[in-house]
Amino acid sequence: MTQPIVIGVTGGSGSGKTSVSEQILDNFSGLSVMLLQQDAYYKDQSSLSFEERLSTNYDHPLAFDNDLLIEHLKALINLESIEVPQYDFAQHTRSSETIHQTPRDVIIIEGILILDDQRLRNLMDIKVYVDTDDDIRLARRILRDIHERDRTVESVIKQYTEVVKPMHHQFIEPTKRYADIIVPEGGYNQVAIDLLTTKIASILNK
């Protein structure tokens, strides 16, 4: 096994970055491909009270344990296995469980702030930013949080307007300048997905 290819996929909450990542995975399903999500690397908050954890701003760069994420990504690049942490969003802290992950030929790392840290950017071969309008991202977030996280429309909109949108424009959107490829409208942009697939395949064939 040669050194893996690392593809970073980022964008705001509800942008469609997960759809892009999953389509890339599907297009290379016959090969050795894996997805590493930044959401798994939120900082452990077990030392805080539950009330303190409730105030966590999950859209801020300081919410992530990038040191551990970088350590794990470097290990995978060096063909070493890792134990991926799991985050318990009900308890707002890291779970005691981990998932064993072996190195793969293609590593897709996905998350809202993966391009914010230069150390992470330097480990990526291709950097992708999924660019989607605020209103579309809000609509997708409402649908997702109601169906998957048992949230109310009011609570989703409140969190979006008070935290998610301001953090997006302050921290996430500025990282677009680091992207090699900008994909409008996420997984619905099949032309962009096909171009990405072709580029990855050309690197794999070298």
N, C-alpha and C positions, 0 to 999 in steps of 0.2 A: 504494500500500500504506500503510495506517495503522499506528500503533504496535502492535506485537504484544502479545498477551495472554500473560502468563507464569504458568504453573501449576507449583507446587512439590509434588512427591510424595515423602514420606519415610516411614520406619519402620525397624525393625530388620532385620538380615540374615535373610532367609527369611520376611519378613512378607507378601510378595506385592505389594510396591510396584511391581516391574517388570511384573507382570501387570496391575495397575491402569493403569499408564502405557501399556502396549501396547493395552489395550482402548480407552482414550481415543483413541489413534492410529488404531485400526481404525474407530472411530465417526466420525472426521473424515477418513477416507482420501481423500475427494474434495476436501478443502481443503488449504491450505498449512500443514502441521503438522510439527514436528520434535521429536526427543528429545535432550536434552543430559544426559549422565550424569556425576555427580560423580566416579565411579571413574576417569574419564579425567584427572582433575586431581590425582592423587596427586603429591607433590613429586618432582622429579628427584633421584635419589640416586647419580648417576654419579661423584660425588666420593668416595663411600664404597667400602670394599672389599666384596666379595660377602658375606663373613661378617658384616660390620656390617649389610648390607641385610637379612639373614635375620631380624634382631631387630626389624624394623619392625612397629609396632603400627598396622595399617590401620584400626582402629576408634576411633582417637583423633583429635580435631579438628586437632591439629598435623600430621597425616599429609597434609593437603590443602593445595594451593596455591590458597587462596581468593582471593588477590589477582588471579591470572590468570583464575580462573573469573568473578569479578565484572567484570573488564575485558572479557572476552569476552561476557558476558551484556549488559552495557551497550552494547557494539558492535552486537549483534543487535537490541536494542531501538531503537537509532538507525539501523537498516536497513543495517548494514555487515556484510560477510562476515568470517568468522574462520577460523583454522586450529586445529582441535580436536586437542590432543595425544593421543597413544596411549600407554598404559602397558603395559610388558612385564612380566607377572607372573612369568615364568620367570626373568628377570634382576633382578627387583625394582627396576626403575628405569624412567624414561620412555624411550620409543622415540624414534628420530630421525625417525620418520614422523608425519605429521599428516593429518587429513582436512578438506578444504575444506567449509565449511558456509555457505550463504547464509541470509539472514534469512527467517523465515516468519511467517505470521499468528498461529500459536499455537506457543508454546515450552513444552514440558514439560521441567522440570529435575528429575531424579530422583537421590536419593542418601540415605545414612543420616544425614548431618549437615548437610543444606542449610538447616535451620531454626536451627542453632546460631549462625550468624553474622547479626547484625542487618542488616548491609549487604546480605546476600543476601535476607533476609526483606523488606526494604523495596522490592525490585525485583519482588516477586511480587504478582499480582492475586488468586490463590487459593492457599491453603496446605492441603495434604492430608496427614494422618497415617494410615498404615495400621497398625492396632493388632491384633497377633496374639500369642497366648499363647506363652510360652517353649518349651514342649514341642513345639508345632507347628512353630515356627521351627527348632528343632534337627533335627527329623525331615526337614524340607525341605532343610536345609543338608547333612545326611548324604547324602541322595539326590543332590543336585546335585554335591557335591564328589567323590563316588565315581564318578559317570558322566561328569562334565565335566572334572574336574581330577585324576583318577587318584589320589585320596587313599584312605587306609584309614579304616575306621570309628573305630579307636582314635585316629588323628591328628586327625580332625575333632572328636571329643568332647573331646579334650585341649585343643585350641585354643579350642573353644567355652566350656568351663568355666573356663579360665584367663584368657582375654582377651575373647572376644566378649560373653559374658553380663555380666561386670562392667562393660565399657565401655558396653554397652547401657543398663544401669540408671543409670550415672553421667552419661552424656552424651546418649544418644539419646532415651530415654523422657521425660526432662524437657522436651524440645522440643515434646511433644504440646500443651502449654498455648498454643503459638503458632498452632496449626492452626485454620483456619476450619471444616474438615470432618474428622471422624474416621471412618475406614472399618474396621469390624471384619472380620477374616479376608480381607482383600485382594481378589483377583480373583474370589473365590467369592461376593462380596456384589454381586449384580447390581442390586439396588435402589439401592445407593449409586453404582454406576457410571452407572446411568440418570439419577440426580439430578445427578451431576457433568456428564454430557453435556448435559443440559437447561440447566444454568446456563451452561456455556461457550457453547452455541448462542445463548442470550439475549444474552450480551455481544457476540458476533460480529455479531448482527443490529442492534445499536444504531448 
